[in-house]
Amino acid sequence: MRQITFSRNKGVGYRPYTETFEFDDNVTEEEINQAYQDWVWQEAGGEFTWYEEE
């Protein structure tokens, strides 16, 4: 198993947040990048939105 740590730092005054995931030994960089993108969207999903101005 490979352990890959994703890290998030919101900026000055915040502590970095990390989360470690386990992947199979034969995981590809593309699969790790996809998992990372999913993690980022999950983490930031509640802080960002969009809407249409009327």
Long-range contacts (C-beta under 8 A, 24 or more apart in sequence): 1-25, 2-27, 4-32, 4-35, 6-36, 6-39, 6-40, 8-40, 8-43, 17-43
